[in-house]
Amino acid sequence: MTAQPGRRRLPKRSREETRVLMLRAATELVCEGINDSSDAAVAAALAHVQLTEVAARATRIVQAELAADESGPGSVPAGSAKRARDAAPITTGAIYQVWQTQAEFQADLVFHIGELDAAYEPAIQAVAGIVAAGVAARQPVEQTLAQLIGWSYERTRESATFYVSLGFFLRSGNARVREVLAHGDQAFTTAITPVWQAMLDGYGLRMRAPYTVENLAVSVSTLIEGFALQWKRQPDRTEDPLGEDGWSLAARLAVMMFTQLTEPVGDQPS
């Protein structure tokens, strides 16, 4: 009788080998998620946001607004705080009348946050004011540019929606996510381009061929976003090497880039 070959026993993994294997497998899953085009992948970007917590927070918002509306400026009518506390709570049942599943809610939330991050009107007005004031005061273009970069850089690195929206890039395999990201980028670029043109006109400059004003807008926006990420990790690395107030390394590089991309209107095209 021929003996059946025994099943080969594999050596037992050490704790460290198990750790390395699990981290490798998890990394592969995370990286594969970038190319996942399913709607479930969209929801996964905000899977930690639970409807029960959202309902509780929504109830507190309603109560606070009700109390503020009833009290009015400078007075607090008796019983208004109690009426606010007694306001009908937002229930998960009510939420499920809007979204059938928690995944649908989380996917909708991705697009909502993407829209908030692309809300550019106040920023456009602010930087347009900086440019107009700099031109009117006839201050050096470098100083106006440093002020513009300084304001934009601070706004970006303090924006919670900017950092949250970065997580959506992990789900960019989904066409709708890419559409939201692209829409936000293009909408902002379209709105900020006239501000850059006003700066060029105000200082008697033009774009150096073959570059366009849109190239300038995209380059500066990319510079600011990149420095905002660096600031989050090591803020001291983004400080001005010359130590001047109102300047940063981002502003210094923006000036260099602006100088290379533009030329005086009177110069012959190169």
Secondary structure, DSSP 8 states (H G I E B T S, - for coil): --------------HHHHHHHHHHHHHHHHHHHTT--SHHHHHHTTTT--HHHHHHHHHHHHHHHHHHHHH-TT---TTHHHHHHTS----HHHHTTT-SSHHHHHHHHHHHHHHHHT--HHHHHHHHHHHHHHHHTT--HHHHHHHHHHHHHHHHHT-HHHHHHHGGGGGTTSHHHHHHHHHHHHHHHHHHHHHHHHHHHHTTEEE-TT--HHHHHHHHHHHHHHHHHHHHH-GGGGB-TT--TT-BHHHHHHHHHHHHHEEETTS---
